[in-house]
Amino acid sequence: MALLAKSPQPLRGTRVLSLALNLPGPAALLRCRQMGATCVKLEPPAGDPMGLYNKVAYDTLHKGVRISVADLKTAAGQKILHRELAKADVLLTSFRPSALTKLGLDWKALHKQYPALSQVAIVGAPGAAAEEPGHDLTYLASNDLVTGLDLPATLFADMGGSLMASEAVLQAVLHQRSKGKGIFLEVALSSAAAWLALPRAWGLTRAGGAVGGGHAGYRVYPCQDGRVAVAALEPHFAAALCAVAGLALGDMKAMFAPATHTALASWFAHQTRQSLDKLAQEKDLPLQTLPPV
């Protein structure tokens, strides 16, 4: 997957200074760089933990980012920090509020010293809960997005939060350009999880919901040599799927009937991945074949 596809450069001429470690902050910085920002990052002497447990991810996230080392708990590190702050348009952080205060980076002090600077603060949860420990998994769990004993397929809260953080950088730059001064914006990973959980809260993805297994055209079925993810949700796709499977479809209510589920499951069980891929091309069907579990 190309992470650096050509895109508009709304942040060209903007300098983003990041102190954020692990995944959400660096992923947000990657998005800012894709939008044309000049990106600088200060890391502690021990480095970013991401560089230790997944070098490939670290290298991808930081390509094109100028990285310097600074121990912010020392006078020398503070000197490096303030030298960079004086040149930055946006500061990106991922510390707890109390840690920011200890480092002299609480918004009141920062805004007084650098009135044109904006800050985007990534936290775990909003308000007082920002001081509580947590991680992607706990934020997903608190929003009913951990539904069994298996871990989620990806880090949804972290990556969703990174998009919200890069969006906040854009908001900050627009504010600076219109008002001539910086702004403080907080992005909570738990809020990102809550945003991603809305379809579930609405009932769309719960068991029996339209995209929760209730619609026979929107499911994962076993096939002869693997699996197939079918997304024939719209009426014309559902009708086309039933036609190739030899099923008579009276109306869309039939797609929720147990008999339709059973008939499609039986039909898919006799198809190979190759035959299904060919059908998808010939009949314009939204499906993706997968290897066996």
N, C-alpha and C positions, 0 to 999 in steps of 0.2 A: 504494500500500500504506500502510495506517495504521500509523505507528510508535508512536503514543501511545494505543492502544486501552485502554479501562478495564481495570484489573487490580488485584489486591490491593495494599496499600501496606505491606509488611512493613518497609520502611526509613523509614517516616514518623517524624520526630523524630531521624533520623540525619544527621549532617553529614559529607559526603565532600569532602576537599580533594584536588584532582588537580594533579599537575605533568606529567602524561603528554601527549605530543604525537602527531601523525600520526593513525593510525586506531584501533588496539586500545584505547588508554586512553580517548579521547573516546567510542568506541562503548560501552565498559563504563560510562562515566559516564552516557551516555544511558539505559542499562538501569537504573542505580541511580536516576536521576531518575524513570523510569517506575514504579519501586517505591516512590516517595514520598520519597526522600532529598533533602535540601537540598544542592545541588552548587556548589562554588566551585572555580575553576581559576586558577592563576597561570601566565602565559605570559611568555617572555622578550621583551625589547624588539623583536626581529625578528618576533615573533608565531609562531603555529603554522604549519608548512609547509603543512598541509592548506588553510589559508585562502588560500594563494597558488596552489596547483595545482588546487583544486576548491572554489570558494566555496559552491556549493550544498550539497556534503557538509558543509563546515565549519559552515554556518548550521544545518543540520538537526541535527547532532551537539551543538551548543551552545545550542540554544534553551532558555531558562529557566536557563542556567548563569550565575552571576555571575563575570565574568572581570576579573582585575586583571593589571597588568603588574609584573613584579619581576625584576630581574637578580640571580639568586641568587649570583653571584660577587662581589657588592658588599655592603658593610655595610648600605646602605639596603635592598637586596633581601632580605638575611637578616632584617632587622627586620620587614619585611612578612610573610615566610615564617613566622617564629615567632609573630607575632601571630595568623596563621590556624591554625597548628598547635595553639595553646592552646585554640582553639574547636572543633577537628575531632574526630570519632570515628574516622575512617579516612583514611589517607593513601594515595593511588594514585600510583604512580611508574612510569616506563618507561625509566629510565637503566640503564646498565651498573653493576654493583656498585662498581667503582672510582670511577665518577663520583659515586655516592651518598656514598661515603666522603669525597671531596674537598669535597662540599657540607655535610658534617657530618650526613648523613642515614643513616649505617649504622645497622642495627637496634639494636645495643648502646647506642650513644649516644642514639638517639632514644627507646628504651624507658626509659632511665634518667631522661631529662628529662620524658617524657610517658608515665607508666606505664599510663594508661588508653587510650592511642591504639594503634590497630592499623595495620599497613601491608600493603598488597597491592602487591607489586613485579612488574611485567610485565617479563620478560626474553626474549631470543631463544631461549636453550636453557638447560637446567638445569645446576647445578654450575659447574665451571670454564669450560665452554663459553659461559657467559653473557657472557664478555668478548669472544667472537668476533663479527665482523660477520656480519650475515645479514638476510634479509627474507622476506616471505611466500613468494616464489617458491623460495628456497633451502630453506626448511623443507618445502615441499610436495615438492620434488625429492628431498630426503633420505628422504622417506617413500613414494617410488614413486608420487607423485600427479601427476607431469608425464610424460605418456605419449607425447608427440610434440613437434613444434616449435611448436605453438600454445600460447599462454598460457592458463592456467586461466580459466574463465568469470568467476570472482570471487576475492576475496582470502580464501580459506578459512581459512588459519591465523590471519590477523588477526581475522576476525570470530568464529571459533571460540574464539580466545584471549580476545576481549572477553567472551564469555559465561562462560568459566571465571573471568575476573577479577571479573565481577559476582557470580558464585556465591561466590567467595572473600570478597567484601565481606559477603555474607549470613553466611557461616561465621564471619567475624571478629566481626560484631555479636552472633551467638548466643553466641560464646565470651565476649565482654565481658559480656553479660547474665548468664551463668551463673558466670563466674569473677571478674568485677570488674576485669579487667586486659586489656591489649591483647595481640595476637598478630601474628606475622609470617608471611605466606603468600606464596610465590613462584609465579607463573604463567608457564610457558614456552610461547612460541608454537610451538616445535617439538613440544612435548607435545600441544598442541591439534591440530596436523597429524597426529601419530601416532594420536590418538583418532579423528579423521575417517578415517584410513586403515585402521582395523581391518577393515571389510568387505572391503577389497581383500586385506589380509593373510590373511583367512580363505578367500579364493578366490571370494567371492560375486560380485565385480565384475570379475574377470579374464576374459579372452577365453574363452568357453565356459561361464562360470559362470552360475548361475541368473539373475542380474541383470547379467551381463556380455555378453549377446548370445546365450547358449546357448539360452535359452527363447524360442520364437518369439513368445510373447505379451508379451514385455518387450523392445521394440526401438524404434528410430526408422526408419520406412519412408518412402520417397518416395511421394507421392500425385500425382494429376493436376495439381494447381496449388500444390503445396507439399510439406510433410512432415507426418507424424503421429507423435507420441510415444505409444506404446501400453504400458499397464502392467497387462495382463490376466494377472497372475501366479497368483492363487488359482484352484483348479480350476473354480469356478463361473463366474469371469470368462473363463477360457480356453475353457470350453465354450460360453459365450455368444458369444464372438468367432468361434470356428470355425463356429458355427451360422449367424451372419449372413453369413459368408464362403462358406457352402455346403460346408464341410469336415466329413467324418465323423471324430470324435475318439474313438478307442478307449479310451486311458488317457492319463495325464499324460506318460508317456514319449514319446508321439508329439509333444509340444510341443518336444522337443529334436531331433527328426528333421529332416535337411536338406530332405526333401520338404515338410514343414509350413512351414518357412521360405520355400521357393520359392513354395508355393501362396499363402501370405498376402501375400508381396511382390507377386505378380502381381495379386491381388485389390485391394490398396491402390492399386496403380499406376493402376487404372481408376476410383478414387473421387475426388470433389472434396472440398475441405475442408468445404464446406457440407453435403454429403451425410453426411460422417463426423460432423460436429457434431450433425446430426439423429439419426443412429443412436445416438450416445453418450447422448443424452437419452432416446430411446425404449427402448433396450435396457439402460440402466444399465451402460454400458461405460466403464472408466477410460482415456480417451484425450484428448489435447490436440493440436489441429491447429496447425501452424506455417507461416509463410511460407517460400518457397524460400530456400535458402542464398544 
